[in-house]
Amino acid sequence: MKAATDTQNLTERIADEIRDKLVHGEFAPGQRLSEAALSEALDISRNTLREVFRMLTKEGLLVHEPNKGVSVAVPSMASIIDIYRVRRMIECQALAQAYPMHPARTLMHDAVAQAKSHASAENWSEVGTANMAFHKAIVALADSERLNEMFSHLLAELRLAFGLLRDPHFLHAPYVDMNQKILQIFEEGKAAEAAQELNAYLVHSERIILAAYARRLAEAGIKVS
């Protein structure tokens, strides 16, 4: 029983590690994943890696094709629309109902500071990672481990869409100041107003992503389901 539990824990840990790599933009959408290279890099058996692949394929983050192996998924437009729908439902409610002195506020501050630092260095990919951290901190305001886990999976899928566009400056630069503004309004005790600002922010982000995504797909001739 203990061996089975240890194997399950290892599988979940490696799955989390690969999700983190996706969120950090380390894998590109459509990229083939070498079973041999990845199992060696992660220091795990191929059987364990295959189980991780199965788990992440069910989540829509990876794709398995017979005789071609496993590759990173290319999110569809429908999935992006759904992601933003879920984001508005979760994030805006979490912010609207949160206590202004909630401990996650510190995480929001850290994310804003990191984004500013990376923006000054023009490291826009890391600005995107800091932006992800800011939104994870907003969800943490809800004090729900289930929401935190679900949102981590959702952000990994969203980062794949960002990676396909290959223009992190265009995608992330506008939101550095927007994040700071939302945080400031929230700390002033205006949670409902901060949530309204966030909702407008997410609507704007979705439109930008979909427009740029459509152009990128047309240019690359990529077909998605």
Secondary structure, DSSP 8 states (H G I E B T S, - for coil): -HHHHHHHHHHHHHHHHHHHHHHTT-S-TT-EE-HHHHHHHHT--HHHHHHHHHHHHHTTSEEEETTTEEEE----HHHHHHHHHHHHHHHHHHHHT--TT-THHHHHHHHHHHHHHHHHTT-HHHHHHHHHHHHHHHHHTT--HHHHHHHHHHHHHHHHHHHHHT-HHHHHTTHHHHHHHHHHHHHTT-HHHHHHHHHHHHHHHHHHHHHHHHHHHHHHT----
